[in-house]
């Protein structure tokens, strides 16, 4: 199979995408492939249209970049970085909002074989220090607002490139002095293109390491699930730094030569204005997290038509029938849920044109061999019987990561011939999958996955706290809120003043989405004989409370402060 022709046919033969992905999965695995030079540059750089439309919501300004200009500028960036001693495997961190330079940096890194580590702009210095000490950067690229945080957090002295200039940093505009042609790097299946720091059940975040060959090819699963076509304008409501941004803002539209609309904003999202921008630019495909869909439908949507919209997709958690029906009745498109992880691309989803069952993640992507496993690692063949979602025959699976940075973590998820996702689901008689829960203690809040240990580690720095346990508390809007059960040191009182003190100290260490929104003081935490906290027992207590609309005696809420 010749990959350039495969991509061309995948773009043009929309109704055959599912069978084509099955063909790709069953063909010989490609071990050497540079997605940029072997596909993108051969198919799309001569298109006379916009690749990126940038809209700044704060000042209502616009900038457009055409495909040819994009090609010239990411090559200039490659040449500039190489001139400054970056080579294949060099570690480059990037931390910016959804600005055009993000696309240059991702594309340049992949073509030149640099290892990219994206950082979400809302990370704090506390979090950055851990990341930089875990994986030292050879270069950091950031806008002026984020560069200060980065410099305060560095333990070494990497090349520092600032967008819009910053003291003692190289100005990003220096790249435009470089040559517009750059040689591609030879890439193979074991070369690492991108590392994401992701939260787990225990310990601080680990890196998820993705192949320079498997990851870009695996993005075709997201192209199919999203339904993007070459003539579409696509928007994804996701911040840079997350795998979802690479999935939907970068690889999916660029894999078919479409146009990306990126909306840059600061502070709380103005949801009504966001939809008005989608209408202004005649967006055809739109991806957003479940929290955003609920916020959109809480608005007065009179006057918004979205007549150009053809595909709407959601990822993160199941949407209920009320949300799906309200959106369809108003705008005529069906919100299709799909499922994946930082460790993968889209694994399960509701395909374009398929019947959507509210609450269902959809059916298995043809690029993945998905099974459900019971507690003894036996495959489940019965309908409606919950099991652990696993990728069978995971080695060299397009889209699936190579490894974690933590060897013990690898041993716990790569077992026999399976990769264990940590998520539980069941399927109905027609092979539609339904999410049940996490099998571990990871919290799913809005579009985020939050490790309890990270939050507990921040809480325990407060002088009042003896120990804490963090869980997800059921929530209608966010799916789960972060809740902390806290045992105080003897000299401190269980009262509102102490809760406020803890809330305010944690605010200085963690970004808003990781903050405990609820604190409950307790005399002790339930533990196993070996001393491990039984978070499942705390979750049961919290679930019972929510069902009975009850609160704990010493329970306090962040929104009050």
N, C-alpha and C positions, 0 to 999 in steps of 0.2 A: 504494500500500500504506500503510495507516494503522498506524503503529508500535505504538501502544498495543494494538490488537487483535492485531497480529502477536505481541507478547510473551504476551498472554493465551492465544492458541492454541498457542504454542510450549510453554507451561507445561502445558496440558491435553492436547495431542495428542502424547504422548511418541513414539509409533511413526512420526510424520510429521516429526520434527525434521530429518532429513537432507534431505528434499525441500524443506522450508521454507527451509533455509539456501541451497539452490541458487536458490530463488525470490528470496531477499533479494539474493544476489550479482548476479543478472541483472536486478534492478529498477533504477530510477533511484537514483543515489547520493544519500543524504540529506546535505545540506551544513549544515543548521541543526537542532540537536537538543540539548536538555538532558536527559540520561539520567535525572537525578534528578527534575525537575519534570514532564517529559513522559511518563515511564514509571513509575518506582518509586513516586512519591507518588500517582499515579492508580490504581495497581493494588493496592498492598500495605500502606500505612501503617495501614489500619483493621483489619488482621488482629489478632485477640486471641490472640496467642501470642508466644513468645520469638523475637527475632531473633538474640540473642547469649547463649550460656551461657559464662561465663568461669569457668575452673577453675585455681586456683593450686596447682601440684603440690608446691611447697615447703612450704606450710602447710595444704594440703587445705581451702581455702576456696572458696566458690562465689558468683557473682553473676549475676543474670539481668536482661536488658533486653528489654522488649517493644517491638514495632514502633512503637507510638505514642510511647513515651518516647524511643526512638531519634530519631524525627522531631523532637520538641521540642528535644532536646539538640544535634543538629547545626545546627539553625536558630539556636539561641542562640550557638553558636560562630561562625557566619557574622556575626551581628550584632556580636558582640564584636570580631572581627577588622576588620570594616568601620569600627567606631567608632575603632579604632586604626590607621586610614589604610591598611588593606589594600584593594586594589581588583582588578579583573580584570587578570590577568597578574602580580600580586605573587608573589614567590618565597617559598615556605614550605617549610622543611626540617622533617622529622619523624624522631625517633629514640627509639623506645620498644620494649620487648618486646611480646608479643602480648596487649596489654591492650585494654579496651573503647574507650578514647580513640582508638586507631588507626582504628576504623571511623567515629567522629565526624569525625575530621580528613579522611579520604579523601572522605567524602560531602560535607562542607562545602566542600571545595576544588573538587569537581566542580560542585556546584550554583552556587557563587559565581564560578567562573571563575578561581580562584587557580591558579598553577602549583606543583604539589607535587613535592618531591624527597625520596623516602624514603631513609633511611639505615639500614643494618643495625646492630643494637646492638653487634656485635663489631668495628666499625671502630675504628681507633686514631687518636690525635691526629695522627700523621704523615699518615694518609690523609685525615682531616678537613680539615687545613690546605690540602691540594691542592684539595679540592672547594670549599671556601669561597672560595679565591682564584680559582677558575675561574668559579664562579657565585655572586655575593654574595647572601646571604639578606636578605629584608625582614623575615622572622620565623623563629624557630626554636621548635619545640615538642618537649620531651623530658621523660622522667621524671628524677627526682633523680639516679639513678646515671649517666645519660648527659650530663646538663647540664654537669657539671664538665668533661668532655672537650671539649664544644662551646665553652664559654666560653674555655678555654685555646687553642682553635684559631681563633677568630674574628679577622678583620682589620678588621671594621667593627662597628657597634653596632646590630644589628637588635632588633626586639621579641623579648623572650625570655619564653616561657611555660613554666612548670615544673609538671609533674604531681607532686603531693605536696610542693610548695614547694621553693624553693631561693633562697639569698641573692641579692638584687638582681634577682630575676625576678618576673614577674607570676604569681600562682597560677592554675592552670587552673580552679579552682573559681569564679573570678570570672565565668566564662561563664554560670553558672547564674542570674545576676541579670538576664540579658538577656531580651528578648521571645522568644517561642516561634515566631514567624512571620518568615520572611525571603523576600524576593523573589529569584527565580532570575535569573541572568545570561543574556543572550542569547549563545549559543555557536555558532560555525561551525566548519567542517571544518579550518581553519588555526589555530584557537586551540589552544595547547599546554596540555594538562591535567597531564601527568606527565613528568618527566625521570628517567631512571635513568642512573647512572654505570656503564658496563660496560667490561670489559677487552678489549683488542685485542692484535694481534700486536706492534705497535710503539707506543712512546710510552705515556703515562699514560692512565688511563681517559677515555673520551669520554662525553658525554651522548647518550642515545637519547631522542628527542623524540616523544611520542605525542599524537595529536589528541584533543581533547575530544569529538569526535563519532565518529571511526572506531574508537577504542580500546574504549569501552564497548560499542558495537554488535558489534565483533569478538569480544567475550567470549562471545557465544552459541556460538561454536565450542567453547569450553571447557565450557560447560554441556552440550552434546551429548556430548562425549567423556567427561566425568566421569559423566554419567547422573543428575544431580541432579534431584529432583522437589520440588514444593511442600511435601509432607508429610515430607520428609527432614530428619534431623539430619546435618549434614556436618562432617567434620573434615579439616583439611589440616595435615600436619606440615611447616611451613615458617616461617621467621623473617620478621618484617616487614623491609622494606628491599629485598626481592627481588621481581622481577616475578611469580614463582610465588605469592607471598602475595596480590597483587592479583588474579591469575587465580582462585585456588581458595579463598581465605579470604574474599574480598570479592565480586567480580563474579559468579562462577558461582552461589553460593547466593542472593545478593540479586536476581539476574535472574529467579528463579522464586519468590521469597518464601519460601525455606526458612529453616531455623535453623542457625546456625553454632555449633559447639563450639570454643572456643579454649582451648588448654592452655598455660599460662605456666609456665616452669621456668627455673632457672639452673643453670650448670655442665653436667656430662655428663648426657645423657638417660638416665633409668631406663626402659629399653624395656619391661620386664615391667609396670611400674606404668602406663605409657602405655596399653598394651593393656587393662589392667584398667579404666582410666578410660573408654575407648571402650565397653567392655561395660556399665559402670555407667550411661552415658547413652544406651544403645541407639542408637549411631551407625549410620546407614544407608549412608553413602558416605564413603570414606576415601581420601585421596591422600597418598602418601609417596614420598621419593626411593629409588632402588635400594639405597643403603647401608643405609637403615633396614629395608627388606624383608629383607636378608641378616642384619641384627642380630636382627630379630624371630625368624627361623627358626633362629637359633643357640641360642635359649632353650628351657627346659623349659616348654612351653605347657599342661601339664596344668591343668585347672580353668578355662581361658579358653575361652569358647564363641562369643562374638560372634554370637549368634543373629539379631540385627537387621540385620546387615551384608548389603547387597545389591550394592554396587558398590565395587570396589577398583581404583585406578589408580596408575600410576607414571610418572615423567618424569625424564629426565636421561641415561639410558644404557640399552642393552638388558639385559633380564633373561634368564637362562638357564632352560632347562626345569626343572631341579631345583628352583629357587626357586618357580616358578609352580606346579608339581605338588605340592610340599610344602604350600604355602598352601591350594591347592584341596582337597587331601585332608583337611586339618585343619578348614577353616572353610567350605568349599563355594562360595566365590567365586573367580573367576579374575582374577588381577592383569593389568590391561590397560595396556600401555605406550603412551605417546604422546609426540609430539615438537613442540617449539616453541622460541622464543628470547625473550630480553629484547626483541628488535626486533619481536615478533609476539605473537599468541596461539597456541593449539594449531593447528598446521599439518597434521600427519599423526597418525593415531591408530587404535587398535583400538576400534571402536564398541561400545556396549553390545549384548550378545547375539550379537556376531560371533565367528567361530572365531579364536582367538588362536594364532598360530604363534610359539613361543618364539624370541626374538631379533629379531622383526619389530616395527617401529614402528607398523605398521598401514597404513591406506589414507588417501588425501588427504581432508582436511576439505572439505566443499562450499563453504566460504567462500573457498577459495584455489585458484588455478590453478597447480599445481606441475608443473615439468618437471625433467629431468636434462640437464645440459649437458656436452659434452666440452671439452677444452682449447681448442678453436677456437670455442667458444660455439655449437656446433651441438647441436640437441636430439637426445637419444638415444631411440630407439624400441625398441631390442632389450632383451629380458629379460636379467637377470644382468650387464649391462655397467655398471660404476660410473661415476658422473658427479656433478657439482656440483648440489646441490639449489638450485633457483631459483624465485622467484615471478614468473610471467609476468603482464604487464599489471598492474604493481604500483601504479600511481597510483590513489589513492582506494580502496585495498583495505581493507575492514573488518578491523581488527586489526593491520595493518601500520603501523610507525612512519612519521613524516614525513621524518625526517632525523637525521643525527648532528650534533653541534656542530662537527665537523671537516670542512671542505669537501673536503679531499683524500680523506678516508675515504669521503665520499659518492660521489666520482668513481669510487672503486675498487669500490663495491658496486652502484651504480645504473648499469647499462650497457645501452644500447639500450632494450629494453622489459623488462628483467629486474632483479630484486633478487637478488643473489648471497648466499646464507646463509653460505658458508664451510664448509659441511658436505658430505661426500660420502656417497652411498648408491647402492644398486642396487635394482631391483624384480624380483619373480618374474613368472611368467606370469599370475598372478591379481592383479597390481598391489599386492601387499604390499611395502612398502619396508623395507630393511634398512640400518642405519647402518654405514658403513665407517670413516670417520675425519674429522678436521678437515682442511681443505685448507691451513690455516696452522699457526702454532705455538701457538695457544691450548690450554691444558691443561684437561682435563675431569676434575675430582676430586670424587668424591661428587656433590653436587648443585650444584657451583660451576664457574664458568668463570673461569680465572685467566690473566691476561696475563703472559708471561714477563718483559717489560720492567719491570713493577712490582716483581717479586721481585728482579730483577737490580739495579735502582736502589737497593733497600734493602741488598743485599749489598755493593755497591760503596762504601757509606759506611764500611765497616769498614777500618781502617788496614792490614790485612794483604792486602787484595784488590787485585790489579792489574786483572783483568777476570773476568767470569763469563758463563755461558750456562745458562739454565734450560730444562728440558724436562719432559715427563711420562714417568714410568717406569711400565710396566705393573704393575697391582696387582689381585689377585683381588677384594678387598673394595671398594676405592675407584675402580676402573677405571684411574686413574692417580694416582701420587704425584708431588709436586713434587721434582725432583732438580736440583741445581746443580753444574755443572762449573766449577771455580774455578782460575784461574792466580794464584798468590801473588806478591807482591813479593819480590825476591831475598833480602832479609834475613830472611824467615820460612820456617819449616820445615813440610814436609808431614807433619803428625802429628796425633794425637788432640787434643792440647792446643789447637792452632790451630783445628781443626774446632769444638771446644766453644766457643771464643771467638767464632767467627763465628755459630754457632747462637744463642748468648745475645744477641748484639748485634741480630740480626734479630728476635728475639722481642720486643724493645722497640718495633719499628716496625710490624710486621704482625700481623694476627689469626692465630689458629692454623691456619685452613684454607689460608692462603697461605704458611706457613712451609716452607722446603725440608726435607723429611724425610730426604733423602740428600744428602750432599756428597761429591764426588769431586775430589781435587786432580789437576791435569794440568799438563804443561809448556807446552802451547799449545792453542788452540782452532782447529778447522778453519774456514777462511774462504774466501770467494770472492776473485777477483782484485781486486775493488773494496773488500775488507776487511769484507764482511758475514759474520757468523757463520752457518755452515751447521748449523743446529739439526737438520735432517733427517739429517745424517750422525751426529750424536750420538744421535739416536733409534734409528738402525739399530744402532749399537754397543750401546745399552742393551737393545734387543729381543733381540739375539743373546746377550747376557749372561743375560737372564732365561730364555731357552729352554734354556740350558745350565747354569742354576743356578750361575752364576759371579759373582764380585765383583771390582772393581778393586783394584789394589794399595793405593791410598790412598783407600779408600771408607769413609765414616763415617755413622752412623745416629742421627738425632735422638732416637729412643726410648731411647737409652742415657743421655741427660743429663737 
